[in-house]
Each structure stands twice: as C-alpha cells, then as structure tokens.
Amino acid sequence: MKINATPFFSFKRILLISSLFLAIIPVSFLSIAIGAYNLPISDVVKCLLNPHGENPAIIAYTIVWFYRIPRTIGALITGAVLAVAGALIQGITRNPLASPFTLGVSSAASFGAGLVIIAGVKLALLPQVFLQTPEGYMIITLAAFTICFLHTLLILTLLFIKGFSPESIVLAGIAMAYMYSAGITFLEYFAGESSLKEYIFWIMGDLTRVNWGKIYFLLATLLITILAVYLFAWDLNALSLGDDVAKSLGVDPRKLRFKVAFMASLTTATVISITGPIPFICIMAPHIARLIIGSDNRYLLPTSIAIGSILLTISDIIARTALKPIELPVGAVTNALGASFFISMYMSIKKGKVMSI
C-alpha cells in the first residue's frame, strides 16, 4: 500500500495543478469582458476569433485587442513571476514572510523611477508632460530596472562576503530597503506638485502601463521563471531539510542561495520596472499554494504560478470595477488583500496553526 500511495498522491496533485491552470481561462475571459465598459462574452469571443477585425472601428474590437488583452496577459505573467519569486526566496531563507520585496528590490525600483520622475526632469529641463510619452515612460522603466539590477549585484556581493545564511539575506535586504526609503523621502521632499503626483501614481503599481510592446519583455521573464522552477525545485527540497542534509545530498547551500536570490531578484526587477511595485502577491500566492498542494517544491512552484496569475488578474478586475468608472491602481487592491491575508495569518497563530515553510 505504501508503494502505491505516493504515485496516487502525486497524481492527485498533478490533477489539482492542472485544474488551477484551467481556471485561468474563465478568469481571463472575465478580465477581458469586465471593466469600465462591460462587453458581452459573445462579443469577446467574436473579437478573439477575428484578431484582424473585419471592422476595426467597432468599439469592442478596440477595447479587446488594444486594452484588455495586453492588460490581462500582463496580469497573468506578472502574477506568475512574482508568486514564483516569492516562493523561491521563502525557500532559501526558510522564512514564510520573505519575498523579493524583503530584499529591497521594490525600494530600489521606486528610487530609480523617482530619480527620473522627480530629479531627472528638473536636471534635464524637460517638461513634465514628457513623462507621459512612450519615450519618457521607457526612460522611467530603464532607470527602475537599472537601479534594481545594480542593487541586486550589490546585495549579493555583500552576502557573498558575509555568507548566504537565511538571516543575513533578510537583514541585508531590510538594511538596503531603509537606505532607499531615505532617498525616496529626500526626493519627495523636493518634488513639485505635478512630479510628485506622477511619482505617487507610479509607486502604487498599475497594469495600465502594459502594452503589446512590453509583453515581449514579460514573456521573456516568464520563461526565465519557468526555467527556475525546473532548475531549483529538487535542490530547494534538499535545502528545506537543513544545510547539513543538503550538503550530504550534493547541494551547495551557499551557491544555491546565490543563484536563487539573483534569479528571483532579476525577474522581479524586470516585472516591477514595467508595472511598478505590486506588493503581497509574492507572499500570498506561495502561502495559498502551500496550503493547497504542500511544501514539495516540485508541485509548489507550478501551483504558485497558477495561483499568482489568478490572484493578480482577479485583483485587477476588482480595481477596474470597484469604483466604476474610476479605475483603482491594482497595487491598492493587493494591499487590501494583503492586509486581510496577514490578519488571517495572525488568527492562525492565535489558534496554533501558523503557516510555515
């Protein structure tokens, strides 16, 4: 019985993961159909089956192909990347509250964007409306990614010197995050009204910035994320048993933590440089996946992809419809969900059922 139990249990988990990925389809249809202007599902299907459009002037075609589909794809990919990045960081730190945001990636991106939005425009003597152009937005994205990348190299260098222990990873990330927070406060203090408004909108995190040109970058990031799932699942399982056990199984904890931290930070940096910081998906999605599927990373990481995609897409639907016709930044919705999630975690702790790795 014991020999047959494991394959049967694995089959059930594979079936569950498949069901979660199938659930992405109706959620995507809802995301395309629902918004400030609701579309019948029949119109959505017609537009999807006719991508070139017999009559490109019709409003449904324009909404579906130029606004809703890029935004939905952006939500699916961003949610998947952030969820896996969170699961990876939680795996190497053995800390259920850790995420790439804990490593200061979000603060680094916000600081990079602020340098352009607040300081860059003044120093270059450019009008504020320049930031609304594709060129201006590209410069903001590039600055956010560059600072994120440099931050990742810096923090990994510090960790390489001090050793890649779970505690040092979290401590170094928090220290760097406070440093960037000081820089952000300094920039905000000297910002003008229009630049401060633009900057606050950026740091809220929003999917309206995603268009077809940025989908290619997001797809490349998703491929790297899937590669990370394939490369690190077994090694993370070994690491979860402790560093000594991992070494006895042929896994170098120091090198593994370096590789995982670099890949998770890089993919997160790419995503949030396009969408702005979207918090809590990194923490919520892996926890929900762990409750559903268990802690085996062979199943946890793919489940996190599905949960993250669904969670962020639903959050975006809520952001578009909660105060219709006004659209909220999706970051505001994920913040609200995150607060509810942490309250539920606190209640679990009180009951002696704290979530853990």
VOGU-3710 file (C-alpha; in Angstrom, 3 decimals, decimal comma):
1> mkinatpffs> 0,000/0,000/0,000  2,796/2,418/0,838  4,420/1,923/-2,540  1,231/2,761/-4,414  0,189/5,622/-2,135  2,862/8,039/-3,315  2,136/7,800/-7,074  -1,600/8,126/-6,347  -0,996/11,191/-4,198  1,231/12,669/-6,914
11> fkrillissl> -1,474/12,016/-9,493  -3,993/13,885/-7,333  -1,637/16,830/-7,009  -0,950/16,907/-10,751  -4,700/16,830/-11,381  -5,187/19,697/-8,934  -2,444/21,760/-10,574  -3,992/21,121/-13,996  -7,368/22,273/-12,674  -5,823/25,509/-11,386
21> flaiipvsfl> -4,251/26,234/-14,761  -7,579/25,533/-16,468  -9,217/28,006/-14,077  -7,031/30,710/-15,635  -9,172/30,503/-18,813  -12,515/31,701/-17,346  -10,700/34,274/-15,193  -9,023/35,637/-18,339  -12,348/35,851/-20,154  -13,812/37,786/-17,233
31> siaigaynlp> -10,825/40,127/-17,242  -11,294/40,837/-20,951  -15,056/41,297/-20,662  -15,372/43,307/-17,430  -14,261/46,890/-16,926  -15,467/50,464/-17,136  -17,244/49,321/-20,300  -18,605/45,791/-19,973  -18,612/43,549/-23,025  -20,842/40,514/-23,629
41> isdvvkclln> -18,891/37,263/-23,677  -20,212/36,657/-27,204  -18,546/39,882/-28,409  -15,317/38,904/-26,681  -15,332/35,507/-28,414  -16,013/37,124/-31,787  -13,112/39,537/-31,331  -10,779/36,736/-30,252  -11,715/34,620/-33,272  -11,236/37,586/-35,576
51> phgenpaiia> -7,919/39,173/-34,498  -7,563/41,289/-37,651  -11,111/42,612/-37,420  -13,474/42,908/-40,338  -14,463/46,300/-38,991  -11,573/47,613/-36,873  -13,569/50,725/-35,983  -16,046/48,881/-33,763  -15,546/49,719/-30,091  -15,479/46,105/-28,914
61> ytivwfyrip> -12,531/45,221/-31,150  -10,554/48,261/-29,992  -11,223/47,583/-26,315  -10,416/43,869/-26,537  -7,243/43,945/-28,630  -5,687/47,272/-27,668  -6,547/47,476/-23,958  -7,993/44,387/-22,293  -5,869/41,569/-23,789  -2,456/43,216/-23,146
71> rtigalitga> -3,590/44,118/-19,635  -4,857/40,610/-18,941  -1,685/38,980/-20,276  0,323/41,418/-18,177  -1,644/40,481/-15,052  -1,235/36,740/-15,698  2,523/36,943/-16,302  3,241/39,455/-13,536  1,290/37,409/-11,004  3,087/34,217/-12,027
81> vlavagaliq> 6,570/35,772/-11,866  6,011/37,483/-8,515  4,494/34,345/-6,995  7,394/32,088/-8,012  9,944/34,709/-6,954  8,299/34,827/-3,531  8,282/31,037/-3,233  11,970/30,884/-4,195  13,023/33,496/-1,632  10,932/31,818/1,056
91> gitrnplasp> 12,625/28,547/0,162  16,206/29,783/0,526  15,507/31,777/3,705  13,091/29,269/5,251  11,075/32,348/6,202  7,342/32,370/5,305  7,293/36,195/5,298  10,282/36,675/2,997  9,979/37,840/-0,620  11,999/39,750/-3,227
101> ftlgvssaas> 10,428/42,875/-1,755  12,125/41,934/1,541  15,441/42,062/-0,330  14,767/45,705/-1,204  14,019/45,186/-4,899  10,814/47,236/-4,728  12,523/50,100/-2,902  15,353/50,079/-5,449  12,892/50,278/-8,358  10,948/53,083/-6,682
111> fgaglviiag> 14,152/55,025/-6,079  15,235/54,561/-9,705  11,878/55,758/-11,006  11,960/58,717/-8,622  15,367/59,787/-9,924  13,822/60,234/-13,381  10,342/61,477/-12,473  11,461/63,989/-9,856  15,141/64,771/-10,331  15,723/63,799/-13,961
121> vklallpqvf> 13,089/66,092/-15,456  14,378/69,093/-13,475  18,029/68,478/-14,271  17,318/67,911/-17,980  14,955/70,923/-18,083  12,264/68,799/-19,712  8,521/69,493/-19,430  6,595/67,239/-17,075  4,389/66,028/-19,948  7,464/64,311/-21,418
131> lqtpegymii> 6,976/61,561/-18,836  3,601/60,761/-20,413  5,180/59,989/-23,783  6,404/56,482/-24,748  9,987/57,748/-24,669  9,559/59,204/-21,205  7,994/56,064/-19,858  10,756/53,959/-21,388  13,361/56,067/-19,563  11,489/55,553/-16,259
141> tlaafticfl> 11,332/51,803/-16,857  15,015/51,637/-17,782  16,028/53,647/-14,701  13,939/51,469/-12,383  15,405/48,273/-13,849  18,983/49,593/-13,807  18,848/50,549/-10,127  17,218/47,182/-9,351  19,950/45,328/-11,198  22,743/47,280/-9,512
151> htlliltllf> 21,032/46,760/-6,162  20,886/43,011/-6,786  24,598/42,881/-7,600  25,433/44,957/-4,524  23,369/42,942/-2,081  24,627/39,636/-3,472  28,215/40,897/-3,162  27,600/41,784/0,485  26,047/38,390/1,081  28,945/36,645/-0,653
161> ikgfspesiv> 31,336/38,362/1,763  29,284/37,628/4,875  27,865/34,252/3,851  24,479/33,291/2,471  22,709/32,415/5,691  18,913/32,926/5,781  19,310/35,621/8,442  21,942/37,592/6,513  19,780/37,610/3,360  16,810/39,158/5,160
171> lagiamaymy> 18,946/41,562/7,214  20,858/42,858/4,193  17,643/43,356/2,242  15,954/45,281/5,056  19,027/47,477/5,555  19,156/48,379/1,852  15,397/48,981/1,753  15,688/51,577/4,524  18,531/53,258/2,658  16,400/53,592/-0,474
181> sagitfleyf> 13,468/54,733/1,659  15,615/57,621/2,906  16,475/58,525/-0,696  12,817/58,362/-1,732  11,806/60,641/1,144  14,517/63,102/0,116  13,265/63,127/-3,485  9,621/63,554/-2,438  10,512/66,489/-0,187  11,941/68,478/-3,103
191> agesslkeyi> 9,395/67,332/-5,702  6,978/69,698/-7,374  3,247/69,072/-7,272  2,959/67,574/-10,763  6,061/65,371/-10,480  5,033/64,171/-7,005  1,607/63,204/-8,327  3,185/61,290/-11,203  5,599/59,551/-8,846  2,918/58,517/-6,357
201> fwimgdltrv> 0,908/57,018/-9,215  3,961/55,021/-10,312  4,770/53,564/-6,891  1,158/52,432/-6,427  1,654/49,771/-9,095  -0,697/49,546/-12,020  -1,281/47,376/-15,087  -2,477/50,165/-17,401  1,181/50,644/-18,357  1,322/47,217/-20,020
211> nwgkiyflla> 1,007/47,280/-23,823  1,917/44,922/-26,636  5,476/46,265/-26,798  6,121/45,333/-23,162  4,502/41,884/-23,418  7,662/40,523/-25,046  9,785/41,524/-22,042  7,245/39,952/-19,700  7,187/36,724/-21,745  10,986/36,520/-21,586
221> tllitilavy> 10,788/36,973/-17,821  8,177/34,219/-17,594  10,454/31,826/-19,498  13,259/32,542/-17,024  10,818/31,901/-14,174  9,774/28,549/-15,635  13,455/27,668/-16,055  13,994/28,473/-12,362  11,169/26,090/-11,437  12,834/23,322/-13,424
231> lfawdlnals> 16,352/24,003/-12,112  15,783/24,614/-8,426  12,806/22,509/-7,286  14,801/19,446/-6,191  17,614/21,470/-4,618  15,157/23,582/-2,619  13,583/20,395/-1,284  17,012/19,311/-0,086  17,706/22,744/1,420  14,428/22,644/3,359
241> lgddvakslg> 15,869/19,725/5,352  18,742/21,890/6,580  22,135/22,940/5,248  23,935/19,859/6,565  21,455/17,467/4,962  21,586/19,453/1,703  25,388/19,141/1,621  25,139/15,389/2,190  22,816/15,222/-0,838  25,298/17,074/-3,043
251> vdprklrfkv> 23,706/20,547/-2,835  25,889/23,557/-2,027  23,609/25,839/0,086  25,802/28,901/-0,494  25,794/28,622/-4,283  22,106/27,680/-4,368  21,087/30,723/-2,328  23,201/32,950/-4,585  21,647/31,597/-7,798  18,077/31,647/-6,476
261> afmaslttat> 18,370/35,135/-4,966  19,848/36,502/-8,196  17,227/34,943/-10,460  14,295/35,885/-8,211  15,520/39,458/-7,838  16,210/39,847/-11,565  12,780/38,587/-12,660  11,039/40,707/-10,031  13,043/43,761/-11,081  12,026/43,272/-14,722
271> visitgpipf> 8,349/42,994/-13,865  8,050/45,887/-11,427  10,095/48,189/-13,684  7,165/47,842/-16,120  4,170/47,696/-13,773  5,500/49,492/-10,710  5,586/47,755/-7,301  2,679/45,354/-6,749  3,134/44,055/-3,202  1,877/40,987/-1,342
281> icimaphiar> 1,458/38,697/-4,362  4,953/37,393/-3,544  3,789/36,372/-0,075  0,122/35,475/-0,547  0,381/33,246/-3,612  3,069/30,855/-2,257  1,193/30,525/1,047  -2,090/29,721/-0,664  -0,274/27,255/-2,924  1,377/25,653/0,115
291> liigsdnryl> -1,989/25,208/1,812  -3,412/23,589/-1,317  -0,539/21,425/-2,535  2,007/21,087/0,278  5,654/22,138/0,571  7,210/19,910/-2,106  8,731/22,471/-4,485  8,156/20,211/-7,496  4,456/20,954/-7,029  4,591/24,172/-5,001
301> lptsiaigsi> 6,339/26,258/-7,656  3,972/25,360/-10,560  0,994/25,855/-8,241  2,361/29,276/-7,279  2,410/30,209/-10,977  -1,302/29,429/-11,337  -2,323/30,992/-8,008  -0,295/34,149/-8,667  -1,815/34,577/-12,134  -5,360/34,102/-10,890
311> lltisdiiar> -4,874/36,269/-7,810  -3,454/39,281/-9,653  -5,967/39,024/-12,519  -8,881/38,962/-10,070  -7,318/41,898/-8,198  -7,155/43,827/-11,470  -10,818/43,057/-12,186  -11,713/44,426/-8,742  -9,559/47,507/-9,365  -11,461/48,226/-12,586
321> talkpielpv> -14,971/47,645/-11,223  -14,987/48,579/-7,511  -15,496/52,324/-8,159  -16,563/52,169/-11,802  -15,982/54,205/-13,971  -12,949/55,186/-11,861  -10,142/52,635/-12,028  -8,053/51,994/-8,930  -4,370/51,062/-9,119  -4,119/47,303/-8,749
331> gavtnalgas> -1,494/47,850/-6,058  -4,195/49,365/-3,841  -6,303/46,218/-4,195  -3,413/43,855/-3,478  -2,586/45,973/-0,406  -6,128/45,481/0,865  -5,986/41,747/0,135  -2,574/41,575/1,785  -3,901/43,227/4,954  -6,732/40,693/5,097
341> ffismymsik> -4,262/37,896/4,467  -1,961/38,933/7,312  -4,926/39,248/9,668  -5,893/35,674/8,799  -2,291/34,622/9,436  -2,422/36,305/12,838  -5,637/34,480/13,669  -3,971/31,208/12,651  -1,095/31,939/15,006  -3,536/32,548/17,834
351> kgkvmsi> -5,055/29,147/17,141  -1,692/27,447/16,983  -1,932/26,881/13,246  0,691/29,257/11,960  1,599/28,812/8,313  5,154/27,669/7,805  7,576/26,549/5,155
//
